[in-house]
Amino acid sequence: MLAIETSCDETSVAVVRDGKHILANVVSSQIEVHRRFGGVVPEIASRKHVEIITLMIEQAVEESGISLNDIDAVAVTQGPGLVGALLVGIVAAKALAMALDVPLIGTHHIAGHIYANRLMQELTYPCMALVASGGHTELVLMEGEGKFRVIGQTRDDAVGEAYDKVARSLHLPYPGGPHIDRLAAEAVEAVPLPRAWLEADSFDFSFSGLKSAVLAVINQAKMKGQELDERALARGFQESVVEVLVEKAIRAVRQYGAKQLLLCGGVAANRGLREELADRCAKEGIELLVPPLRLCTDNAAMIGAAAHLKWERGQFTPLDMKAEPSFSLEAWSV
């Protein structure tokens, strides 16, 4: 299967066999382009996808060692994501599927992040996925293969957005997550910050109040003429985020009897989160699956892995498919 991912600011094309074996997975990042703006500019992202998508397809096919005639299906991210960026990948996928006379499979971006874990290890159901990325923070229960039920989600900022906004307030480069993670690891102490637990039985998340608390610490230091310990503030912020994510994920696993916990999404590359989650899961006797760093951020191999669920069931997508910026994960379930 040839898979295409263009939901945001990475252009990626992969060739995946049987939904598990990566023959090629090429990624072109736009981080340097968007860095001077402090975040992704949708129009620029779309144009960059247009410029490079054909070259990426050619490179992926060449690296895979197969020919286009060996392709059985074309998968592409249908949503969620930036509508202009999604359209570039979708148009390319439709053209390729028509030219090769093979099925088209529109794929959910978050399903891809979840099934990136399957590229490394078999999943055991029921399992729980903690999705943490720039645009999404969710707890997803999977009672069977390809069956998704969102049991908790963010009510405001996604965790990746919160990292970027805090980093911007500290005048750190975009993307902010790696810089906050690095500063937190260097800190000797942590600035105390609140935890947003919400209702006692809730699996939802909220990070806007934490972001406001960080800004309050920065403003108070300025007003008092005090030097701000950025490392301690970064550590306090990260500890607050990680504690809430870990505690709710562990509680969800216990409550729903999940056999595995899957960490998914770009924020899965965060060292603080990976280490704390691994430590807690070891203590609780929970099997934790975490993709390698190269499969945490947006890539097409994960789209190929998720699309294989539809391929096995013959659930193909008509060529009049549209981009779905707010695509429902539960609606995409097989």
TIROKOL-650812 format. One record per residue: x, z, y of N, C-alpha, C, O, CB in turn; residue in one letter. Coordinates in steps of 0.1 Angstrom, whole numbers, plus 5000, padded with zeros to 4 digits. Each point is the difference from the previous one (the first is absolute). Glycine has a CB too. Example, Ala and Ser with C-alpha at 12.3 -4.5 7.8 and 13.67 -1.06 7.14 Angstrom:
TIROKOL-650812
513250784943499150005012500950005012501050075000497150054988A 501549815023500950005011499250085011500550015011500749774983S 
***
This chain:
TIROKOL-650812
500850004988499250005012500950005012500950085002497250044986M 501649795022500650005013499250085009498849985002502349804994L 499550325011499250095009500650005014501249985002498350174979A 499649865029500349995014499550125007498850044998501249715001I 500850315010499650125008500449975014501249995004499150174976E 498749845029500249995015499150085008499449965010501449814986T 498950364999499050085007500450065013499250035009500050024969S 502149965024500550065013501349935005499949895005499150334988C 502149855006501249945005501149974990501249995004498350145017D 500149864966501049954990499349884994498950004996502050234999E 500049665004499549884992500750014987501250014999498549855022T 499550144968500650024987499349904990498849985000501850265005S 500249714986499549924989500750044987501250035000498449775016V 499650214973500650054988499549914988498949945001501350305008A 500549764980499549954988500150114990501050064997499849705008V 498050274989499950114990499449954987499049925000500750245020V 500949884969499549964987499350124993500550115000501449734998R 496850134998499250104993499750135008499750104994501349814985D 499150085034499750115009501050114999499750115006498049834991G 503450054996501050104998501449975003500850085004497750014980K 501849785014501449965001500349915012499449905002500750114973H 500850045034500349935013501049894997501250044997498250175017I 500349674988500949894999500749975013501249965001497549944980L 500650125030500549995013499150085010498850004998502249774996A 499650285016499350085010500750005013500950085003498150074979N 500849755026500749985013499250055012498849985000502449824990V 499450275019499450065011500749975013501350015001497950184984V 500149775025500649985013499350095010498849995002501749774993S 500350335011499450115009500149955014500949935004499850254980S 498349865024500049975014500350125009499850005012498549834983Q 502350284999500250125007500849985013499650055011500450074968I 501149805021500849985012499249935011500250025011501849964974E 497149935011499249935010499150095007499849995012500349814974V 499250305007499050085006500650135006499350075007499149844976H 502950125014500650135004499950015015499850115005501749884975R 498849915027500050015015498750035006499950045012502049804988R 497050144992498750035005499550134996498950055004500649714996F 501250314991499750134995498950004990499450114997501249985024G 499149794973499049994990499749864997500549915007498550305000G 500149764983499749864996499149945010498950055004501450014972V 500149825029499149925009499349894991500749914995500950135025V 497149974978499449914990500249855002500349934990498050255008P 501649785014500249855003501449964996500249894994498250125024E 502650074985501449964996500250014985500649914994500250185028I 498650014972500150014985499449874993500649954991499250305011A 499049715003499449884994500949885002500249924990497650175015S 502849895007500949885002501250004991500549904995498750095029R 501450134974501250014992499749974985500849944993500150245023K 497949864980499549974986500049844999500449954990498350275008H 500749725012499849854999501449944999500249904993497750115021V 503150044994501349945000500750004987500849914997499350165027E 499750034968500850034988499349994987500750004989500750145025I 497349854985499350014988500449904990500250024988497950085024I 502149774992500349894991501450024994500249984988498449875025T 502350204995501450024995500050124990500749994991500249925031L 498350194981499950114990499449964987500550054989499250105030M 499349764981499549954987501149934992500150024988497649965023I 503049934996501049924994501150094994500549984989499149835027E 500850304992501150094995499550084988500850024991500149995033Q 497950044976499550084989500049914987500350054990498350095026A 500949744985499949914988501449984995500350004988497649895021V 503050085000501449974996500650124993500749994990499649855030E 499650284986500650124994499450044987500650064991499850025032E 498349884975499350044987500549924989499850044988498250025025S 502649824989500549924989498949924993500249944990501550235007G 497149825010498949924994499749895010500649995011498550214976I 500049715009499549905010498650035004499350084993502249754996S 498050105021498650025005499049974989499050064999501849895024L 499649964968499149964989499850114990499149994992501649775011N 500250344997499850114991499150115005499750104993502649864999D 497350035021499150105006498649994994499449895000502050105021I 498050124975498750014994498950045010498849964998502250104980D 499450015033499150045010500750035013501250034999497250064983A 500949915029500650045013499250125005498850005002502049775003V 499950344998499450125005500450025015501149965004498950154973A 499149955031500450025014499250125005498950034996501549725007V 500250325006499450115007498849955008500249925009502050214992T 496649924996498849965007499750105011499349975010499849924969Q 501350235019499850115010500350134993500350014988498049865025G 501750244995499950015015501349965006501149994993497250185005P 501749815015501249965008499649945013498950005004502449974975G 499749975027499849935013499449864997500549934992501450195019L 496949854995499349884996500849875001500049924991497950205016V 502949875004500849885002501149994990500349894995499250125029G 501150104973501150004990499449974986500649924992500750255022A 497649894982499449974987499749864999500249944989498850295011L 500549705010499549865000501249914996499849904993498450155024L 503049984988501149924997500349994985500249894994500850175028V 499050064972500250004985498949944992500249934991501150285013G 497549825001498849944993500049855000499749944990499050275016I 501649735006500049865001501149944991499749904993499450115031V 502050054976501149954991499650014986500349914992501450165025A 497750044979499650024986498949904996500149954989500550305013A 498549735006498949904997500649864998499749934991498750215022K 502549834996500649864999500849994987499949894993500250105032A 500650114971500850004988499150004988500349924990501650205022L 497149964988499150004988499349874998499849954989499850295015A 500049705007499349864999501049904995499749924992498850145027M 502749944987501049904996500450014985500249904993500750115030A 499250124972500450024986498850004991500150004987501850135021L 496949874997498750014993500050134991499849994988500049755012D 500550375006500050134993499150105007499749975012502649994979V 497250155003499250095006500650075012501250025001497750014977P 500350015032500450085011499450144998498950024996501249785020L 500850314987499550134998500350085013501150035004499449964971I 498450045033500150085012500250154995499350054992499249795022G 502550224992500450134996500050115011500349975011501149924972T 498250235013500050115010501450065002500750034990496950025003H 502849965019501350055004500350144994501150024995498849845026H 499250234980500250144995500050004985500850084994498150015026I 500449834973500049984986501549964996500550044990497049905008A 503049975010501449964998501050125001500850014991498649765018G 500550315001500950115001499850104988501050054995498849935030H 499050044971499850094988500649944988500750074992497250015018I 501949794987500549944988501449965001500649944990497149985005Y 503050105016501549995000500650094990501049984995498949965029A 499450174974500550104990500049944986500850044991498350155023N 499949724983499949944987501249904997500349974988497250065013R 503249935009501149914998501250084995501049944995498249925024L 500750284981501150084995499650084987500850034992500049995032M 497950014975499550084989498549984998499349975009502550204996Q 497849854982498649994997499250115006500550125001500149764978E 498250105026499250105006499150064989499649934990500449955032L 499750254979499250074991498750055008500250075010501850004975T 496849895010498850045007499350124994500150024988499649745018Y 499650325002499949985014501250045008500850094995496849955003P 502749905013501150035008499650015015499049955004502649944979C 499350175025499750025014501149945008501250014997497650204999M 500849715014501049935009500050075014498950015006500849774981A 501450255018500250055014500649885007501149964999499250294995L 498849695015500549885007500350055014499250055008499349794979V 502850135017500550045013500849895006501049964996499150284997A 499349705018500649885006499850005015499450105005500349774974S 500750025028499849995014498550005004499750045011502549854990G 497050054991498649995003499050074991498850005003501849795006G 499950284981499150064990500650144995501250014998498049764995H 499950325006500350134993498750034992499050045006502750055013T 498549904968498850014991500450074987501149994996497949815015E 500050274983500150044986499149924992498850005003501850245004L 499949694983499149914993500050044985501150014994499549805022V 498350214978499850034986499849884992499149915004499950315002L 501849764984499849884991499650064986500850054993500849805020M 497150134983499550054988500349904988499950044989498350095023E 502149754992500449904990500849895007500150005012497850054974G 502549855007500949905005499249925011498949944997502450044981E 499250015034499449935011498850055006499249935007501849884982G 498750325007498750065006500450115010500650104996498249854982K 500950025034500550085011498850085007498949955002503049895002F 498450294998499050085008500850095010500850084996497649924984R 501349975033500750075010499350145002498850015003501849775009V 500250324986499450145001500450075013499550105003500549914972I 501049935032500450065012500849895008500649924995499550314995G 499749785024500749915008500250065014499450105003499649704984Q 501850135021500350055013498749985009499349905000503250064998T 497350145011498949995010500549955013499149975009499850224979R 502449795014500549955012501349924998499949894993499150305020D 502149864991501349934998500450004985499850114993500949955030D 499849834972500650004987501450075002500550015011498349784981A 501850264996501250075001501149925006500850055008498550094973V 500849735016501049925005499949985015501049995008499149894971G 498650115026499849995015500450125007500650005010497549854985E 501750274999500450135006501550005001500550055010497450064980A 502849855000501550005000500449915012500950045007499250004968Y 499349845026500549915010499750055014500849995009498849824976D 499250265017499750055013500950125004500450015012497249914984K 502750164994500950125003501449945003500650055010498050104975V 501849755008501349955002500149935014501050025007499349944969A 498649985028500049945014500150105010500749985011497949834980R 500750315007500150105010501450065001500350065010497349994986S 503249944994501450055000500949895003501350014999498150164984L 500149715021500849885004500949954989501149965002498950135021H 499449924964500749954989499649854997498849975004501450274986L 500649685004499649864997498949994991499750094992502649845012P 497049954996499049964990500749944988500949925002497350055017Y 501350054969499050104996500550145000501250024997497749804989P 500250275018500550145002500250094988500850095000498149895021G 500449984968500150094988501450034995500350124998497649784996G 503050005004501350034995500850095009500950084996499149704993P 499850205024500850085010499550155000500850095001499549705013H 498450234985499550144999500550064987500350125000497649825014I 502049994976500550054987501550045000500350104995498049754994D 502550075018501450035001500250125009500850094996499849675001R 498850255014500150125009499650134993500650105001499049755019L 499350134972499450124993501050054990500250124998497549805005A 503049994990501050044990501250075007500750084993498649734992A 501050165027501250055007499750145007500950075004499849705000E 498050274997499650125007500350124993500050014987498249865023A 502250244997500350134995498750084999499850084991502549915019V 496849995000498750075000498949915004500349885003500950335003E 497649844993498849915003499250065011499850125000500249804977A 499550005032499050055010498750024993499549914994501749965025V 498250254982498750024993498949915006499850005012500950244984P 498649694996498949915004498850024991500250054988501549785021L 497150144995498850034992499949904988500549895000498450195021P 500349974970499549914988498649985001499250095003502650004983R 497849785013498549975001499549994986500049904993500349975028A 499150244974499450004987498649954999499549974989502050225006W 497849815017498649965001499150104991500450114999500349645005L 498250204991499150094992500750044987500949934995497149965015E 501650234985500750054988500049914988501050004993498350225015A 499649704990500049924988500349855003499849914992498550254999D 502249815021500249865005501349954995501050075000497549975020S 501549834976501249934997500449915011500949924998498650104978F 499849985035500349925012501350055007500450114998497149835004D 503049975007501250045008499749975014499149935004502450014977F 499350135028499949995014501450035006500550114998497049945003S 503049855007501450035005500049995016501050015006499949904972F 497950065028500049985014500350145007500750005010497749814988S 501150304997500350135006501450044998500650065010497150004985G 503049904994501450034999500849925010501050055005498650004970L 500049835026500749915010499950065014501050015008498649794978K 499250255018499850075013500950125001500550045011497149874990S 502550174988500850125000501549975003500650075007497850044977A 502149785010501349965002500249965015501050045006499249874970V 498950025030500149965014500050125009500650015010498249774985L 500450325001499950135008501450075000500450055010497149974984A 503249984994501350065000501049935009500850065007498750014969V 500449795024500949925008499750035015501050015008499149814974I 498650185022499750025014500350145005500550015011497749834986N 501750264994500350145004501550015002500550065010497650034977Q 502749845005501550015002500449935013500950055007499449954968A 499049895029500349935012499650095012500850015010498849774979K 499250285011499650085011500950125002500250055012497449884984M 502950134993500850125001501549965002500850095002497650034984K 501949755014501449965002500950044988501250015002498550015022G 499749994964500850044989500449884992499349895000499450334999Q 502449794994500449894991499250004987499950104994502549915016E 497149874987499249994988500849984987500949915000497350005014L 501650174976500749984987499249904992499150044993501850205008D 499549635000499249904994500150014985499049964993501549895026E 500550204975500150014986499050114995499349974990503249965011R 497550185006499150104996498549965001499150034992502650145015A 498049755004498749955002499649904989498950004994501350045031L 500849874971499749904990499850074986499149964993502349885020A 499350274985499950074987498650075000499350004990503250035008R 497150035013498750075001498949904998499050034992502050145023G 499149714991499049904998499949954985498950004994501549935030F 500850044971500049954986499550114990499349964991502649895015Q 498550274996499550114991498550015000499450024990502850105013E 497249875009498650015001499349884993499050024992501350105030S 500249764980499449884993500250014985499049994993501549875027V 500750174976500350014985499250114993499449974989502949945016V 497650205001499250114994498649974998499450024989502150145022E 497849774998498649974999499949894990499150004991500450065032V 501349844977499949894990500250054986499349974991501649875026L 500150244981500450054987498950094994499549994989502949995017V 497250125003499050104995498649934996499450034990501750145025E 498549734993498749944997500249914988499049994992500450015033K 501749934974500249924988500050084987499449964990501949885024A 499450274986500150094988498650054997499650004989502850065016I 496849985005498750064998499149894994499150024992501250145027R 499849714986499249894995500349974986499149984992500849935031A 501450104973500349974986499450114991499449964990502849945017V 497850224997499550114992498449994999499550014990502450145017R 497549825005498650005000499449894992498950024993501250085029Q 500549784977499549894993500749974987499749904993499850005029Y 501450194974500649994987500849884998500149944989498050185002G 502649845019500949885000501250034991500650115000498649815023A 501349974970501150024991501349965007501150034996497449924985K 501449985030501249955008499650015015498949995004501949864977Q 500350175027499949995014500949895005501249994997498250255006L 500049665004500749885005500350015015499050025007500049844974L 502250135023500349995014500149865004500849924994500450315006L 498149735011500049855003500149985015499650095008499049874972C 501949935024500049965015501350025006500950064994496850005007G 502549895011501250005007500650145002501250025000498149785011G 499850304992500550145002500550064987500650115001497849915018V 501449924970500550054987501549995000500750064992497349864996A 502650005022501550005001500550125007501250025001498649735000A 499450335005500450125007500650104991499450054990498849925027N 503150074985500750094991499450144999499950054989502249825017R 497550185006499350135000498850014991499850094993501149945030G 498349874978498749994992500349984986499550074991499349845028L 502250004977500349984986500650124994499650044988500849725017R 500450315002500750124994499050124998500050064990502149875021E 497050094999499150114999498949974989499750094993500749965032E 499249834975499049964990500650014986499350054990499549805026L 502450114982500750004987500150154996499850034988501449755016A 499250315005500250144997498750064996500050084990501949935026D 497049974992498750064996499549954987499450084992500149945033R 500649854973499549944987500750064988499550024990499949775022C 502050234990500850064989499550144997499950044988502149825019A 497750225003499550134999498650014994499750094992501749985027K 497849834984498650004996499849934986498950004995500450015029E 501849924971499949934988499249875001499349964991500950254997G 499949735024499349875002501049895000501050005006497350125008I 501349774979500949884999499849925014498949965003500950034971E 501449995032500049945013500649864999501149994994499050235018L 499349684993500549865000500349965015499150015008499649934971L 502550025024500449965013500749874999501049994993499250255015V 499449654999500749874999501450015006500250095009497649794991P 503150044996501349995007499849955015498949955003502350004975P 499750085030499849985015499649855002499249985009502550204996L 498949734988499749865002498649964998499549905005502850054989R 496950134998498649974997499150105008498849994998501949934979L 499850165031499250095008499449935012498850015003502650184990C 499449735014499649935012499349874995500049974989501950125025T 497449844996499249884996500949904993501149965005497450085015D 501049914969500749904992499049924992498950064997503250085002N 498249744996499049924993500050044985499049974994501449855023A 500650244978500050034986498950104997499349994989503249985009A 497250125011498950104997498749925001499050044993502350155017M 498649714998498749925000499849924987498949994995501349995030I 500949974969499949944987499650104989499349964991502549885017G 498850284993499650104990498550035001499450014989503050095012A 497149925011498650045001499149884996498950014994501750155024A 499849724986499249884998499949974985499049944995501749975026A 500250144971500049984985498750064994499549964990503050035010H 497050125007498850064995498849905000499250004991501750235017L 499149695003498949905001500349894991499049944994500650135030K 501649894974500449894991499550024986499449924994502650035021W 498350184980499650034987498549994997499649974989502450185010E 497249875012498550004998499449875005498849985000501350265003R 500849665001499549875005499250015013499149925003500850014973G 500450185032499350025012500849935012500850065006498250164985Q 500749655011500749925010499350005013498850035000502249834981F 499650105029499550005014499749855004500949924999500350305007T 497649755000499749875004500949965012500550085007497149954985P 502649845010500949955010499450025014500749975010500249864974L 497950215018499450035013500350155004499450055009498849774988D 502750244995500350145003500450025015500749915005500050124971M 498950085030500450035014500950135000500050084991497849825017K 503050115002500850125002499050125003499049985007503049885002A 498450254985499150125002500950125006500650074992497949864988E 501550085033500950105006499650144996500950095001499449765018P 498450174978499650144996499550004986499050064996500449995028S 501349884967499649984986499850144993500950095002500349694998F 497750244993499850124992500750004987499949914992497950115019S 503050094986500750004988499050024988500249944989501850165023L 497049984990499050024989499349884997499749974988500050265019E 500049685003499349884998500849904992499549914993499350125028A 502649984980500949914993500250044985500549934992500650035030W 498450164974500250054986499549894990499149935003500650315005S 501049764981499749894990498850054992499549934991502950005007V 
***
